[in-house]
Amino acid sequence: MRSLFIAIFAMLGGGVGYLLRPAVPLIGQLPFNVIIADGKNLHGLERLARPYAQQSLECVIAGALVGGVLGLITSYLYNLRQTDGTDDDRRPRTPPGP
């Protein structure tokens, strides 16, 4: 269950990072295939946009990492909530007699 939370939150964080990526002046935001290739598929004058592609990729990676950490925290809190309550394993045990 923990890995499911991490994967979902990492994808959501990467999506937010993608939406918040920087825009190239006069062009706008770069497409996904340019960002994932780190701008290596740009030719001619488009090469001037390579730093923006690299920065956009860093935003996507940072968003995925932050989302993954939030997913880890959420899964931990979810597991704590599931084990709270009247669970027999959580009841204090008396030590054995002499």
Secondary structure, DSSP 8 states (H G I E B T S, - for coil): -HHHHHHHHHHHHHHHHHHT---BTTTBS--HHHHHTTTTT--GGGGGGHHHHHHHHHHHHHHHHHHHHHHHHHHHHHHHHHH-SS-GGGS-------
